[in-house]
Amino acid sequence: MLSHQIYAYLDQARVPYQRIEATSPYSPSPAGHSSPGHSGLISKTVVLEIDNQLALLVFPANHRVDLKELCRSIRCYSITLPNDARITSSIHDYQRDTITPLGNLYGLDVYLAESLSQQPDITFRAGDQNELVRMPYDQFAKLVEPIIVRYGCLAP
């Protein structure tokens, strides 16, 4: 299971994190906000094709993405949503709606909504529908080195 690989990677990197079962009372709400007693927003990760290269975009789960605005923001020529066949050619363990934002596991650049970079923690899928990871944002940033995106991820 992919979540075991993610936890092994985080353990090897010696970064603090918390495992959260999505069915537990500590799991985040589906609206993209943190659960009671926890800081930070829940993130969603999508695979994009930016100038013919796959990349990950991480943004608050309750936001939407404007691809044209995002393209202007990162100064690229084109952004599209690749089909599953294109994604699985590079990310062999890909499952829709469960991808982790740890792009370095796949050799992919990670674009991150600025609003997530301003939170003390980041919470994301652990490659599984039932498991989440919460970790300090500063540790996530050191590990992943995301490219911060100021525009293109719109609040509801």
C-alpha positions in Angstrom: 0.0 0.0 0.0 1.3 3.4 -1.0 0.7 4.9 2.5 3.4 2.6 3.9 5.9 4.0 1.4 5.0 7.5 2.3 5.5 6.9 6.0 8.8 5.1 5.3 9.9 8.2 3.3 8.9 10.6 6.1 10.6 8.4 8.7 13.8 8.3 6.7 13.7 12.1 6.3 13.3 12.3 10.0 10.4 14.8 9.8 7.7 14.9 12.5 4.2 14.0 11.3 0.9 12.7 12.6 -1.0 9.8 11.0 -4.8 10.5 10.9 -7.4 8.0 9.9 -10.1 9.7 7.8 -12.8 8.0 9.8 -11.4 9.1 13.2 -12.8 11.9 15.3 -9.6 13.8 14.4 -10.1 13.6 10.7 -10.6 16.8 8.7 -14.0 17.9 7.6 -14.8 17.5 3.9 -15.2 21.2 3.5 -11.4 21.6 3.6 -11.1 23.1 7.0 -9.1 21.6 9.9 -10.7 19.4 12.5 -11.5 20.8 15.9 -8.3 21.4 17.9 -6.0 21.4 15.0 -4.6 24.2 12.9 -4.2 24.3 9.1 -6.3 23.7 6.1 -6.8 20.3 4.4 -5.0 20.2 1.1 -5.9 18.6 -2.2 -3.4 17.5 -4.7 -4.0 17.3 -8.4 -1.8 16.3 -11.3 -1.4 18.9 -14.0 0.5 19.0 -17.3 2.4 22.3 -17.4 4.2 22.9 -20.7 4.1 19.2 -21.4 5.6 18.2 -18.1 3.6 16.6 -15.3 3.6 18.5 -12.0 1.5 18.6 -8.8 -0.7 21.4 -7.6 -1.5 21.5 -3.9 -4.3 23.8 -2.7 -6.9 24.0 0.0 -9.5 21.4 -0.6 -12.3 23.9 -0.4 -10.9 26.1 -3.2 -11.2 25.8 -6.9 -8.5 26.3 -9.6 -8.6 28.7 -12.5 -6.2 27.2 -14.9 -5.8 30.3 -17.0 -5.0 32.5 -14.0 -2.6 29.8 -12.7 -0.9 29.7 -16.1 -0.4 33.5 -15.9 0.8 33.3 -12.3 3.5 30.8 -13.0 4.3 32.2 -16.5 3.9 29.1 -18.5 2.5 28.5 -22.0 -0.1 25.8 -21.2 -1.7 23.9 -18.4 -4.0 21.0 -18.9 -5.5 18.2 -16.8 -3.8 15.0 -18.1 -5.8 11.8 -18.5 -5.3 8.9 -16.2 -3.2 7.0 -18.8 -0.8 9.9 -19.1 -0.5 10.1 -15.3 0.0 6.4 -14.7 2.8 6.4 -17.3 4.8 8.5 -14.7 3.1 7.7 -11.4 2.6 4.0 -11.4 0.7 3.8 -8.1 -1.7 6.7 -9.0 -5.2 6.5 -7.6 -7.5 9.4 -8.3 -8.1 11.7 -5.3 -5.4 10.0 -3.1 -2.2 11.4 -4.5 0.2 12.8 -2.0 1.9 16.2 -2.5 5.3 14.7 -2.0 6.3 15.3 -5.6 9.9 14.4 -5.0 8.7 10.7 -4.6 7.8 10.9 -8.3 10.4 13.4 -9.6 7.7 16.1 -10.1 7.7 19.8 -9.3 5.2 20.8 -6.7 3.2 24.1 -6.9 1.6 25.1 -3.7 -1.1 27.7 -3.0 0.3 30.6 -1.0 -2.5 30.3 1.6 -1.2 26.8 2.6 2.3 28.2 3.0 1.0 30.6 5.6 -0.4 27.8 7.9 1.5 26.2 10.7 0.6 22.7 9.5 -0.3 21.0 6.3 -2.6 18.0 6.1 -2.7 15.8 3.0 -3.7 12.4 1.7 -1.2 9.6 2.4 -1.9 7.8 -0.9 -5.0 6.2 0.5 -8.7 7.3 0.9 -8.6 6.5 4.6 -5.3 8.0 5.7 -4.1 11.5 6.1 -0.8 13.0 7.2 -0.5 16.2 9.2 3.0 17.8 9.6 4.5 21.2 10.3 4.5 23.3 7.1 8.1 24.3 7.6 9.2 20.7 7.6 7.0 20.0 4.5 8.6 23.0 2.7 12.2 21.8 3.5 11.3 18.3 2.2 9.4 19.2 -0.9 10.7 22.6 -1.8 7.4 23.7 -3.4 7.0 26.6 -5.8 4.6 29.0 -4.1 1.6 30.1 -6.3 0.0 33.4 -5.5 -2.8 33.4 -8.0 -5.0 30.7 -9.6 -6.4 29.0 -6.5 -9.7 30.7 -5.7 -11.5 30.6 -2.3 -15.1 29.5 -2.4 
